[in-house]
């Protein structure tokens, strides 16, 4: 089986300072399901943003996970909505992954969410 690294950079944006948590590499086998942890302190109502960046490219928005009250209950410790799951990992998933506690782009949000708006962005 082919092993390849997934790079994960977790970016936490605080109200007054920025903290970075870096996991240099995570080696996985092709076809494995992978959980990338985002070790942010979240509360009900937060949105965790995920981005992926390939070499020599800019970060691209992947998704936004809403943290609900039900997911913050004590019995749900194994279900972390802030983590990113990659099903059936492939070599093309090798990249740097960022998570942030709130949107990190200001201005035209249609640009940030272009992958979610039908007919917007490039094919």
Secondary structure, 3 states (H helix, E strand, C coil): CCEEEEEEEEEEECCCCEEEEEEEEEEEECCCCEEECCCCCCCCCCEEEEEEECCCCCCEEEEEEECCCHHHCHHHCCCCCCCEEECCCCHHHCCEEEEECCCCCCCCHHHHCCCCCCCCCCC
